């Protein structure tokens, strides 16, 4: 299925490495996809990996600005699967968007998407490209409406729910974003990155950029981060979130009545607030684990920006304790 931002799934180094292989790959498979089936083809069935590779090369070339090579890969896919293949139509739209010179060209592409969907409303790849294009044109409300419509016909589309949550976050509609991420977890309960993302949104909602903290929401954010690291050990964002939320809970409720470790019963069937003792232990665990990860981060392939942020959080926490 065509993603909303397929070309952004690769890292810069991956995209560059793949794009540099394009000429060699095209030459190696020069006879692949011809209209007349050669005799060897009968004895050696084509591999789906070949066409997946063409798609990866197409995306990489677009990422690195090699439009000519990208067009050659697109032509190969059109020759093999036809111009009316849904996946190919999505890739063709992505190529057209990438080479568009201005917003007027993008608006023409958008009208083409509308025409395609008028004749085939269930063309998901084109529908997703249309949504991505609406977002790039800063037509956020239209993109939200289109995503909502898409999810009515495909309610288990994880990618669509995730994209919708991002759009809601961009509009500061945090309760709606939380709902979308919860829908993702109904389909993929073991998605540790989504648990962490939900924790981040809940943290923002609980703190709201000021000193007035919603304790229950903050505690739920902490639980989400705990779940993310339970599912994926050494998950930097999970431990960062756990450290951040536990720090905030301890600073917001330093003299809480639960300091003895007793759990106060919850109301309306909600989960109880964690005891101060529990929060402190989780904070210590997050602190030690973050320190361990940041020490060996460069050798483990962690994101550099995330490592720097984790070090800054640890330094800030240390300075606070010293005061």
C-alpha positions as CSV (number, residue, x, y, z in Angstrom):
1,X,0.0,0.0,0.0
2,X,1.3,3.5,-0.8
3,X,2.2,5.3,2.3
4,X,1.6,9.0,2.9
5,X,5.3,9.9,2.9
6,X,7.0,6.8,1.4
7,X,10.1,8.8,0.5
8,X,10.6,9.8,4.1
9,X,10.8,6.3,5.5
10,X,14.5,6.0,4.5
11,X,17.4,7.7,6.3
12,X,19.5,10.1,4.2
13,X,22.4,7.6,4.0
14,X,20.1,4.7,2.9
15,X,18.5,6.9,0.2
16,X,21.9,8.0,-1.1
17,X,23.3,4.5,-1.1
18,X,20.3,3.1,-3.0
19,X,20.1,5.9,-5.5
20,X,23.8,5.3,-6.4
21,X,22.9,1.7,-7.3
22,X,20.1,2.7,-9.7
23,X,22.1,2.8,-13.0
24,X,23.8,-0.6,-12.2
25,X,20.4,-2.2,-11.3
26,X,18.7,-0.9,-14.4
27,X,21.4,-2.2,-16.6
28,X,21.4,-5.6,-14.8
29,X,17.6,-6.0,-15.3
30,X,17.4,-4.3,-18.7
31,X,15.2,-7.1,-20.1
32,X,12.9,-7.3,-17.1
33,X,9.3,-6.2,-17.8
34,X,9.3,-6.5,-21.6
35,X,5.9,-7.1,-23.2
36,X,7.1,-10.3,-25.0
37,X,8.0,-13.0,-22.5
38,X,11.4,-14.5,-23.2
39,X,11.9,-18.2,-23.0
40,X,14.1,-18.1,-19.9
41,X,11.3,-16.3,-18.1
42,X,9.2,-19.5,-18.3
43,X,11.9,-21.5,-16.5
44,X,12.9,-18.8,-14.1
45,X,9.8,-17.0,-12.7
46,X,10.3,-13.4,-11.9
47,X,10.9,-12.4,-8.3
48,X,8.7,-9.9,-6.4
49,X,12.0,-8.6,-4.9
50,X,12.9,-7.2,-8.2
51,X,9.9,-4.9,-8.3
52,X,10.1,-4.0,-4.7
53,X,13.7,-2.9,-5.4
54,X,12.5,-0.8,-8.3
55,X,10.1,1.0,-5.9
56,X,12.8,1.5,-3.3
57,X,15.1,2.9,-6.0
58,X,12.4,5.2,-7.2
59,X,11.8,6.6,-3.8
60,X,15.6,6.9,-3.1
61,X,16.2,8.8,-6.4
62,X,13.3,11.2,-5.6
63,X,14.8,11.7,-2.2
64,X,18.3,12.6,-3.6
65,X,17.0,14.7,-6.5
66,X,17.8,12.2,-9.3
67,X,14.5,12.7,-11.2
68,X,15.8,11.1,-14.4
69,X,16.7,7.8,-12.8
70,X,13.4,7.9,-10.8
71,X,11.5,8.3,-14.0
72,X,13.3,5.3,-15.5
73,X,12.3,3.2,-12.5
74,X,8.7,4.4,-12.8
75,X,8.6,3.4,-16.5
76,X,9.8,-0.1,-15.6
77,X,6.9,-0.4,-13.1
78,X,4.4,0.9,-15.6
79,X,5.6,-1.5,-18.3
80,X,5.2,-4.4,-15.9
81,X,2.0,-3.6,-14.0
82,X,0.2,-1.1,-16.2
83,X,-0.6,2.6,-15.7
84,X,-3.9,1.8,-14.1
85,X,-2.4,-0.4,-11.3
86,X,-3.4,1.3,-8.0
87,X,0.1,1.0,-6.5
88,X,1.7,2.3,-9.7
89,X,-0.8,5.2,-9.8
90,X,0.3,6.2,-6.3
91,X,4.0,6.0,-7.2
92,X,3.3,8.0,-10.4
93,X,1.5,10.7,-8.3
94,X,4.4,10.8,-5.9
95,X,6.9,11.3,-8.8
96,X,4.7,14.1,-10.2
97,X,4.6,15.8,-6.9
98,X,8.3,15.6,-6.5
99,X,9.1,17.2,-9.9
100,X,6.3,19.9,-9.6
101,X,7.8,23.4,-10.0
102,X,5.2,25.3,-8.0
103,X,1.9,25.2,-6.1
104,X,0.0,25.6,-9.3
105,X,1.4,22.4,-10.6
106,X,0.6,20.7,-7.3
107,X,-3.0,22.0,-7.6
108,X,-3.2,20.3,-11.0
109,X,-2.0,17.1,-9.6
110,X,-4.6,17.4,-6.8
111,X,-7.4,17.8,-9.5
112,X,-6.1,14.6,-11.2
113,X,-6.4,12.8,-7.9
114,X,-9.9,14.0,-7.5
115,X,-10.8,12.7,-11.0
116,X,-9.3,9.3,-10.3
117,X,-11.2,9.0,-7.0
118,X,-14.4,10.2,-8.6
119,X,-14.2,7.1,-10.8
120,X,-12.7,4.8,-8.2
121,X,-13.4,5.9,-4.6
122,X,-11.6,2.9,-3.1
123,X,-8.3,3.6,-4.7
124,X,-6.4,3.8,-1.4
125,X,-2.9,4.6,-2.8
126,X,-4.2,7.7,-4.7
127,X,-6.4,8.7,-1.7
128,X,-3.4,8.7,0.5
129,X,-1.3,10.6,-1.9
130,X,-4.1,13.2,-2.1
131,X,-4.1,13.5,1.7
132,X,-0.4,13.9,1.8
133,X,-0.6,16.6,-0.9
134,X,-3.4,18.5,0.9
135,X,-1.1,18.5,4.0
136,X,1.8,19.8,2.0
137,X,-0.4,22.6,0.6
138,X,-1.3,23.5,4.3
139,X,-4.9,22.5,3.8
140,X,-5.0,20.7,7.1
141,X,-8.7,20.8,7.6
142,X,-9.3,19.2,4.2
143,X,-6.7,16.6,5.0
144,X,-8.4,15.7,8.3
145,X,-11.8,15.4,6.5
146,X,-10.3,13.2,3.8
147,X,-8.6,11.0,6.4
148,X,-11.8,10.7,8.4
149,X,-13.6,9.6,5.2
150,X,-10.8,7.1,4.4
151,X,-11.0,5.6,7.9
152,X,-14.8,5.1,7.6
153,X,-14.1,2.6,4.8
154,X,-10.9,1.2,6.3
155,X,-11.1,1.5,10.1
156,X,-8.1,-0.8,10.8
157,X,-5.6,1.3,8.7
158,X,-2.8,1.9,11.2
159,X,-1.0,4.3,9.0
160,X,-4.1,6.4,8.5
161,X,-4.9,6.6,12.2
162,X,-1.3,7.6,12.9
163,X,-1.3,10.3,10.2
164,X,-4.6,11.6,11.5
165,X,-3.2,11.9,15.1
166,X,-0.2,13.9,13.7
167,X,-2.6,16.3,12.0
168,X,-4.7,16.7,15.2
169,X,-1.4,17.4,17.2
170,X,-0.5,20.1,14.6
171,X,-3.8,21.7,15.4
172,X,-3.4,21.3,19.2
173,X,-6.4,18.9,19.3
174,X,-4.8,16.6,21.8
175,X,-7.8,14.6,23.0
176,X,-8.6,13.7,19.3
177,X,-4.9,12.7,18.8
178,X,-5.0,10.5,21.9
179,X,-8.2,8.8,20.5
180,X,-6.4,8.1,17.2
181,X,-3.4,6.5,18.8
182,X,-5.6,4.4,21.0
183,X,-7.3,3.1,17.8
184,X,-3.8,2.2,16.5
185,X,-3.1,0.2,19.7
186,X,-6.4,-1.7,19.3
187,X,-5.0,-3.1,16.0
188,X,-1.3,-3.3,17.0
189,X,-1.2,-3.6,20.9
190,X,2.5,-4.4,20.8
191,X,3.6,-1.4,18.9
192,X,6.1,0.0,21.4
193,X,6.7,3.2,19.4
194,X,3.0,4.0,19.5
195,X,2.8,3.5,23.2
196,X,5.6,6.0,23.6
197,X,4.0,8.4,21.1
198,X,0.8,8.2,23.1
199,X,2.8,8.9,26.3
200,X,4.3,12.0,24.7
201,X,0.9,13.4,23.7
202,X,-0.5,12.6,27.2
203,X,2.5,14.4,28.7
204,X,1.9,17.5,26.7
205,X,-1.8,17.4,27.6
206,X,-1.1,16.9,31.3
207,X,1.5,19.7,31.6
208,X,-0.1,22.1,29.0
209,X,3.0,24.3,29.0
210,X,2.6,25.5,32.6
211,X,3.1,24.6,36.2
212,X,-0.5,23.3,36.6
213,X,-0.2,19.5,36.2
214,X,-3.0,17.0,35.6
215,X,-1.7,14.2,37.8
216,X,-3.9,11.5,36.5
217,X,-3.0,12.2,32.8
218,X,0.7,12.5,33.7
219,X,0.5,9.1,35.5
220,X,-1.1,7.6,32.4
221,X,1.6,9.0,30.3
222,X,4.2,7.4,32.6
223,X,2.4,4.0,32.2
224,X,2.5,4.3,28.4
225,X,6.3,4.8,28.5
226,X,6.6,1.9,30.9
227,X,4.7,-0.3,28.4
228,X,6.9,0.9,25.5
229,X,10.2,-0.2,27.2
230,X,8.5,-3.4,28.4
231,X,7.9,-4.2,24.8
232,X,11.3,-2.9,23.5
233,X,14.2,-3.0,25.8
234,X,16.8,-0.2,25.4
235,X,14.2,2.0,23.7
236,X,15.6,5.5,24.1
237,X,12.4,7.4,23.6
238,X,10.6,5.2,26.1
239,X,13.2,5.7,28.8
240,X,13.4,9.4,28.0
241,X,9.7,9.7,28.5
242,X,9.7,7.7,31.7
243,X,12.4,9.9,33.1
244,X,10.6,13.1,32.0
245,X,7.2,12.0,33.5
246,X,8.5,10.6,36.7
247,X,10.6,13.8,37.3
248,X,7.5,15.9,36.8
249,X,5.4,13.8,39.1
250,X,8.0,13.9,41.8
251,X,8.3,17.7,41.5
252,X,4.6,18.3,41.3
253,X,3.6,16.1,44.2
254,X,6.7,16.0,46.5
255,X,4.7,15.8,49.7
256,X,2.0,13.5,48.4
257,X,0.1,11.4,50.9
258,X,1.0,8.3,49.0
259,X,4.7,8.7,50.0
260,X,4.4,5.8,52.3
261,X,3.7,3.6,49.3
262,X,0.0,3.1,50.0
263,X,-2.2,3.1,46.9
264,X,-5.2,5.4,47.0
265,X,-8.3,3.8,45.5
266,X,-9.3,5.2,42.1
267,X,-12.7,6.5,41.2
268,X,-15.0,5.5,38.3
269,X,-13.0,2.4,37.6
270,X,-9.8,4.4,36.6
271,X,-6.4,3.0,37.4
272,X,-5.0,4.2,40.8
273,X,-2.4,6.9,41.0
274,X,1.1,5.3,41.5
275,X,2.7,5.7,44.9
276,X,5.6,8.1,45.3
277,X,7.8,5.2,46.2
278,X,6.9,3.5,42.9
279,X,7.5,6.7,40.9
280,X,10.9,7.2,42.6
281,X,12.0,3.7,41.7
282,X,10.9,4.1,38.1
283,X,12.8,7.4,38.0
284,X,15.9,5.8,39.3
285,X,15.6,3.0,36.7
286,X,15.1,5.5,33.9
287,X,18.0,7.6,35.0
288,X,20.4,4.7,35.2
289,X,19.2,3.2,31.9
290,X,19.5,6.5,30.0
291,X,23.0,7.0,31.3
292,X,23.9,3.5,30.1
293,X,22.3,4.1,26.7
294,X,24.0,7.5,26.1
295,X,27.4,6.1,27.0
296,X,27.2,3.5,24.2
297,X,24.8,5.2,21.9
298,X,27.1,6.0,19.0
299,X,28.1,2.4,18.7
300,X,24.5,1.2,18.7
301,X,23.0,3.4,15.9
302,X,20.8,5.6,18.0
303,X,19.5,8.9,16.6
304,X,22.1,11.6,17.4
305,X,19.5,14.3,18.2
306,X,17.7,12.0,20.6
307,X,21.0,11.1,22.4
308,X,21.8,14.7,22.9
309,X,18.3,15.4,24.3
310,X,18.7,12.5,26.7
311,X,22.1,13.8,27.9
312,X,20.6,17.3,28.4
313,X,17.8,15.8,30.4
314,X,20.2,13.9,32.6
315,X,22.3,17.0,33.2
316,X,19.3,19.1,34.0
317,X,18.1,16.4,36.5
318,X,21.6,16.3,38.2
319,X,21.7,20.1,38.5
320,X,18.2,20.1,40.1
321,X,19.2,17.6,42.7
322,X,22.4,19.5,43.6
323,X,20.4,22.6,44.3
